Amino acid sequence: MLKTFKYLKRTEWTMAGISLIFIVMQVWLDLQMPGYMSEITKLTQTEGSAIADIWRNGGMMLLCALGSLAAAIVVGFFAARIGASFSQRLRSLLFSKVESFSMEEISRFSTSSLITRSTNDITQVQMLVVMGLQLVIKAPITAVWAITKIAGKGVEWSMVTAAGVGVVLVMVTLLMIFVIPKFKRMQMLTDNLTRVTRENLTGLRVVRAYNAEGYQENKFDTANRELTGTQRFTNRAMAIMMPVMNMMISGLVLAIYWIGAYLIQAAGFNILEKIGLFSNMVVFMQYSMQVIMSFMMLVMIFIMLPRAAVSAKRINEVLDTTPEIRDGARTGGIPEAAGEIEFREVSFQYPDAGEPVLDQISFSVRKGETVAFIGSTGSGKSTLVNLIPRFFDATSGRVLVNGVDVKEYQLEALYNLIGYVPQTAVLFRGTITSNVAYGERGLPEAASDDEVRSAVRIAQGADFVENMEDAYDAAVSQGGTNLSGGQKQRLAIARAVCRQPEIYIFDDSFSALDYRTDRVLRSALKKETAGVTTLIVAQRIGTIMDADQIIVLDEGRMAGKGTHQELMRDCAVYREIALSQLSEEELAS
């Protein structure tokens, strides 16, 4: 937990220091009031006391109460400011850290867990900071100060108060032992509930298409019941504290009054002694309540502390993770090798996988060439092209872009060289323009309207975009759910074109397009982006027949390399794929 506080800024520590001053002031004012109450008690018990003295002491009590209220408001204000800014910083740090993660780290934590850590866990820490600043500091100061005030005012009363404090400490210790493990489990179950909810929402169409609503509801109910059961256990355990505290306070009050009555009775006819004892009893009652209330405040913190401590640990796990893929030093490649890509005996194996996905892959691509990759499902085509933008790093071998190993590039510089279109089109909430101009070497606004329109035209999307109500300002919902699969795919291609990169990577990006649109789009791309290196992962032979070079993958190995005609003649794997899709006459044309 303390490790998380290193992210507090100097201004926040300054505010915490100012709060400490006001907390001390608040405690001092609170502890002055029993003294004035004692004076009022003596005055009311003594003959000839002036009413003005009673009013004066009562007025001082009122001023102390108002001063304590003002100090509490100031402390609450600073606590809220510190908690809000601290949680904002933690969220920003977590978001930035997650953005630097490779797919390996994201898979290790899971998306649902990262969402929970960025929201629920940070909220738990924020609540502890806000409440802790007001209570954790105040409670010990109040308890120690109050104990010094009552020291020597009655051994019997002191023993009773000490016994009450002992009961509180024993109860808190037992609860900490039994409840802390449950809080850790509760955060894990929250992750699970987030995962189930997210799966259901993202896969809603499939759920409905397969009439699986009941199955999903049972899955959600199971996750919900597990979380609810754990929360019930912790809440019931914590609920025991308040009744025990109330019973102990009531017992302490009765004990103090009983001891006081006994001592007053034992004083006999000594009126002055009786008045002194009665006054001490009133003062002791007030101060002992301050001591018990201080421990009650600590109990409230102990209720929050275990869960916040677990949350802080989970936050630190993310922030302390070192990404496997790190920035290099280079901002550019070798000018003579611009647009060139080379794989040198590259192998790749996923973490914990039994065997490599790619094995000893070697090939080179010259500037302006179009190179296609084809093979059966699971042959490693997408994994291979994902090594170029370093979504993963090769297990062995080297991947060179512009004559430089990709590991030597600054990631930003490497990404600026590439126009990447993923297998599944990803659109963001906004407009057509904001999605097409997305990441245009900085901000979306950096791309002009003409560049956006040109990119959409090349991607064969102008017909449907310009027929929409607001054309290029038309709204795009989250994930592009208000567009068809082919429309989303064309906008994703337009986004890569608008970037005007040196290298295009199309990861099975034409599969959602019909044959005519596919052919026209590739023809437009070839014309408009002449001289740009293009890599295409495809399933359809018709998409790649005119590529300068086709690489055939089979179970992670290169089964062939060459043009369409060369592979039809020399590569059995390619010939089998081709004949399963087109006739010999179509392949020869």
N, C-alpha and C positions, 0 to 999 in steps of 0.2 A: 504493500500500500504506500509506504513512504517513498518508494522508488518513483511512483507516479508524480509526486510533488516536485520533482526536478523540472517539470514542464511549466511550473508557475514562473511568471515574470517578476522582475524587480518591483514594478509598480504594484503588483498584487501582494507581494510580501510587505510593501510599505503600507498598503491598506490594512493588511492583517495586523501590522504593528500598531497602527492608529486604533484599530478595533480593540486591541489588547488594553490600551489606555482607557478606553471607554468601558470595557468590561470591568477593569479594576475599580473605576469610578462607580459603576453600577453596584458592584458587590459592597463597596464601602458605604454607599448610601443605604443599601438594603440592611446592612448590619448596624447602622445607626438607629434604625427605627425601634428595635427592642429596648434600647437604652432610654429613649423618650417614653416608651410605653411603661418602663419601670418607674420613671419619674412621675408619670401621671398616676400610676398605681399608688405610690407612696403619698402623693398629694391628696388623693381621694381618701386615704386611710388616716391621714393626720389632721387633727383638729386645727382650725385657724388657717388652713391653706387658702391662698388667694386664687380666685377663679381665673385671674389674668395669667397666673403661672401655668394653669392647666391649658388655657387657650394657646399660650406661647409654645408649650411642648407639643400640643396637637398640631399647631401650624408648622412646626419644624418637621413633624412626621409627614405631613402633607407635602412639604417641599421636597423631602427626601424621596417620597413616592413618585412625585412628578419628575424629579431629576433622574431617578432610576428608569422611568418610562422613556424619557428623552434619550438616555444613554443606550437603552435597549433598541430604540428605533434606529439610531446611528449604526450600531453594531449590525442590525438586521440589513440595513442598506448596503454596508460594505460587504457583508457575507453574500448577499444576492449578486452583487457586482463581481466578486471574485469567482463565485460558483459558475455564473453564466459565461464569463470570459474564459475561464479554465476549461469548461466543457466544450466551448466553441473551438478552442485551440486543439484539444484532444481529437475532436471530430475531424478537423482539418489535417492534423498529423496522420491520423488513421487513414483518411481518404488518400492522401499523398503517398503513404506507404503502400497501400493496396494497389495503387496505380503503378508502382514500381515492381510489383510482384510479377514473376513469370507464371505460366499456367501451372507449374509444379507447386508453387506456394499456395496459389488459390485453391488447387485441388486438396492440398494438405489441410487447410483450415475449413474448406467448403464455403460456398457463397452464402448460405443461410447463416452460418456462424459469423462470418464477417459482417453481415448486416446487423445481427444481434449485438455484436461487440461495438459497432459504430453507433448504436441507438440505445438499447436497454442498458448495456453495461456502463456506458458513459453517464446515463441518467442516474444510476445508482451511486457512482462516484460523486457526481454533482450534488446530490442530496446530502451525502455525508459531509462534503466540504461546507455546504450552507449551514447544516445543523451543527456540525462539529465545531465550527468557528464560534458559534453562539453558546454551545453547551460544554464541549470538551475542555475549553480553557476556563470557563466560568465555574464549572462544578468543583474542580480541585481547589481553586482559590477560595471559593465560598466555604467549602468544607473545612479547610485548614484554618481559615480566619475565624470561622464560627467556633471551632474547637478551642482556639486560643482565648476566645471571649468567655467561654463557659468554664474554662479550667479553674479549679479551685472554688467553684460555686456549689459543689455538692458531689461527694464521691458516689453516693447511691444513684443519683441521676446520671452521672457520667457512665457508670457501669451499665445501666439500662440502655443508654444510647449506644454504647459500644456493642452490646448484644444485638441490637437492631441492625447496626451496620454489618456485623458478622453474618447475620441471616441473609442480608442482601448479597454479600460477596459470595457466599456458598451457593446461593441460587443462580447467580450469574455464571459462576464457574461451571456448574452442572449443565446449564443451557448451552454454554459455549462448546462444551465437549460433545454434546449430542446433536446440536443444530448446525454447526459449521459444515460438516460433510453434506448435509442436505441442501445447503445453499449452493454448493458446487454442482450438485446434481440438478438443482432447479435451473441453473443457467444453461446446462447442457440440454435439458428438456425444452427450454425456451428456444434454443437453436433448432431442435427437432420440429417443434410446432411451426416455426418460421419456414423450415424446409418444406413441410407438408403443405402449408398454405400457399407457398410460392409455386410449388409443382402443380397444385390444383388450378391456380389462376393462369399460369402460363400454358398449361395443357388443357384448357377448358373445352376447346373444340373436340379434342380427342375423347375427353371424358364423356361429352354428350353424344358423340357419334357412336360410342360403344355402350351407351346406357350404363355407365359406370359410376353414376352419381352416388348410389348406395355404397359401393365399394370405397369411394373417396371419403364419404361421410364416416364410414366405420374407421378408416385410417386416421381421419382427423380426430374422431372421438377417442380413439386409443391414445393418441399423442396428447390430447387435451386432458383426458382422465389421469394419465401419468403425471402431468404437470400439476393438475389440480390436487391430486393426492399428496404430492410432495409439499405443495403450498399449504395444504391443510395441516400437515404435520408441523411445519415450521410456525404457522400462525397460532396453532393451539399451544405449542410449546411456549411461544412468546406471550400468549394471552394469559398464561399462568402468572406472569410476573406482576401485572397490575393488581389483581386480587390479593396476592401475597403482600405486595407493598402497602395496599390500603389497610389490610388486616394488621400489618406490622405497625403502621402509623397510628391506627386506633389503639392498638395495644400499648404503644409507647406513650400516647397521651394519657391513657388510663393509669399506666405505671407511674408516670411523673406526678399525676394528681394524687394517686394513692400514697406515694412516698411523701409528697408535700403535705398531705393531710396528716399523715403520721407524725412528721417532724413538727408541724404547727401545734398539734395536740400535745406533743411531748414538751413543747416550750412552756406549757402551763399558763401562768398569769402574766408572763413577761410580754407586755404589749409590743414593745419596741422590737423584741426578737421575732415575735409573730409577724409584724409588718415586714421586717427584713426577709424572713423566710418566704412570705407570700410574694414579695417583690422578686426575690431570686427565682421562685418557681415560675413566675410569669416570664421573666427574662430567659430562663433555661428552656422553657417551653418554646419560645420563639427561636432561640438559637439551635435547639435540637431539631426543630422542624427544618431550619436552614440546612443543617447537616444531612438530614434524611432526604430533603428535596435535591440536594446536590448529588447524592447517590442515585436518586431516581433519574436525574438528568443523564448521569453516566449510563444507567440502565437503558435509556432510550437510544443512546449512541451504540451500546452493545447490541441492541436489536438490529441496527442498521449496519454495524461494522462488518459482521461476517460476510454478508452478501456483497457489500461494497469491496471488501478485501478480495473476494473471489473475482469480482468484475475487474478490479484493478490489475490482478494477475493476468487475466485474459487479455486486457488491453496491452499490457507490457509484452505479452507473448508476441503480439503482432508488431508492435513498435520495435522490439529488439531483434526481430527476424532479419537476417541479412539476405537480400535477394541473391539467387544463384546467378542471375544475369546482371552484370554490372557494366557501367559505362566504360568505354575506352577513352583514348585521348584524341584520336583523329577526328577532324571535322570534314575531311574530304579524301577522295581516292587519288590514284595516279592518273593525271590527265590523259596520258597515252592509252590507258585501258578503260576510258569512260564507257559505260554501258555494257561492260563485259562481266560475265558471271562464270565462276569455275568451282566445281566440286572436286576435291582431291581425296579419294579413298574415304568418303564420309560414311560413318556408321552412326546409328542412333538407337538407343534403347530407353524406353520409358522407365521411370523409377519403379522398382519392385517387379518389373516384367521379367518373364522367364527367358526370353530371347529377343534379339534386336529386331526393330521394325524395318530398319534400313541397314544394308550390309555392303560395305566397300563400293559405294556409288562414286563414279568418276565421270565427268563430262564438262564441256566448256561451251559457253554461249558468246558469240560475238555481238558487237553493238548492232542494233537494228534487226536482229534475227527474231523469228517467232519459233519458240520451242514448246512442244506439247508433251504432256505426260499422260499415259494411258495404262490401264491395267485393271485387274479384277478388284472387287471391293476388298479393302484391307491390305492392298499391296504396298501401301506407303506413299501414295501420290501426294496427298495433302500434307502429310508429315514432312515430306521432302521440301516443298515450297515454303512451309512454315519455318524452316531453318534459316531462310534468307533474311527475313525481318527479325530474327532471333526471338520468336515466340518460344522456341526451345533452342538449346545449344547442342551442337553435335557431340555425341559421346566420344568419337574419335574422328580424325581427319580434319580438313579445313574447308570452309566455305568462303570464297572470295568474291567481293563485289567491287568493281572498278579497280581490280588488282590488289585489294587490301582485304585481309581477314576481317570478317564482320565483327569479331570480338574486339578489334582494335578501334572500331568506330564509337564516337559518342552516339547514344541511341537516337537522340533527336536528329542528328545529321544523317544517320542511316535511314530513319523513317522518311525523311524529306526526299530521299532518292526514289521512294517506292510508292506506287499507286496500287493499293491492295483491295481486292474485292473478295470477301469471304464466301464460303460455300452457302451459308445461310445469310440472306440480306439482312442487315441490321440498320434500322432507321430510328431516329430520335424524335421526340416530341418537338414540334416547331412548324416550319413551313417547308415547301419544296426547296426554296432558295437556301434556307439555313442548312438543310440536309445535304444539298449538292455542294455548297461552298464549305462544308464542314472541315475544319482543320486545315484551311488553305494557308499552309506555312505560317500559322499564327492564329488569327481570328477569322471567323466566317465572313466578316465584313470586308476582308482583304480582297475577295474575289468580286469582280465587277458583274453587273447584270448581264452584259454581253457574254462574258466568260461562262456564266451559269447557263444561259440559253444555248450557247454553242455546245457545251458539254451534254446537255439534255438532248439536243438535236442529234449529236453523234451517237448517243446511247439509244436512239430511236424511241425517245419518250416524249417528244414535243407534241405528238398527236393527242395523247390522253391528258398531258399536263395543261395544254392550252384550252382544252375543252372543260376543265374544271372551273368551278364558279369564280375563284379568285386567281386562277392560273398559277403563276409562280409564287404567289403569296398564299396559296391554298394551305389549309392546316393539315399537318400530318400527325396522327395520334401516336402515342407511345408504341414503339415496335412496328409502326406502319400498319396497324390492324385495319385501317380504313382503305387500304390499297390491296390489289391482288398480288399474287406471288410474282407474276411477270413484271408488274409495274414496280414493285419494290426492287426487283433485280436490276431493272434498267436504271433506276435512280441510284442504286449502289454503284453501277458501272459509271454513270455520269459523275458521281462524286470522285472516282479515281481519275477520270479524264480531266475534270476541272483542276485537279492538283498539278497537272502538267509534269509528271515525274519522268525520271530517266528510265525507270523499269516498271512494267506492268506485271502484276501477278493476279491471274484469274483462277481462283480455286473452285473449279466446277461451277462457274458463274453463269453459264449459258443454259444450264439444264432446265430452268423454268421458262425458257423462251421456245416458241414454235420454230420449226425449221426455217421458215421464210425470214422471220425477224432475226434469227440467229445469223443467217447468211448475210442479210443486209447490214446488220450491226458490225460484223467482222470486216465486211468490205469497207464500211465507213471508218472503222478504227484503223485499218491498214493504210487508208488514204490520208486520214487526218493526223495520224501519229507516226508518220514515216520516220525511220531512224531511231525509234524508241524500241528497246528490247522488251519482248513480250513473252511471258511464261503462262501457259494455259494447262490447267488440269481439266480433263474432260472424260466423259463416259461415251459420248457419241463420236463415231468415226467421222461423220460428216463435218463436225466442228473443226477437226484437226488435219484433214487430208492435205490441205495446202500449206501446212507448216513447213518451215525450212528444215526442221529437225524434230523427229518424234522419238521419245524415249519410252520404251516399254518396260514396265515393272511387273515382276512376278514374285510374290512372297518376299518383298524387300530387296530383291536383287534385280539388276539390269538384265532383262531377257533379250533386249535388242535396241539398236539405235540407228537412225537413218531417216530417209524420206519415206513417204507412203509407198512408192513403187519398190524401193529397196527392201522395206520390211515385209511387203506382201510376198516378195520373192525369197527372203532369207530367214524370216522370223515366224515360227509356227504359232507362237502365242498371239502375235498381232494378227496373223491371218485368221486364226480361229475367232477372235473378237470381231474382226471386220466382217467375216462371212455370217456371223450370227446377227448382224444388223442390216447389212445391205447385200444385194445380189452381186454376182461377179460383173454383170454389165454396168451396174451403178458404180462399182469400185473402179472399173476401168475408165469410166468417163471423166 
